[in-house]
Amino acid sequence: MTSTDWTISHFSQSNPIGEGQGSVPALLRRLADSIEELGDVDVQDITFASEVTDAEDDLTMTVYFHREPRRR
């Protein structure tokens, strides 16, 4: 059995605290803009988390990616 080591990059993003922080569509738009700014990367996974707060839910999405062109 052989083992291969590899590294993956990631970033997490949330909406600003306050009115609208629980907006899933707004977070998805922000996330899409951030991924586009990275250029041609190979996205491996995207996770979604929601934490209950006193006001709107605190949403977070994490993108895991390789800094190499995606497969076409």
ABEGO torsion letter per residue (X at the ends): XBBBBBBBBBBBBBBBBEBGAABAAAAAAAAAAAAAAAEBBBBABBBBBBBBBABBBBBBBBBBBBBBBBBX
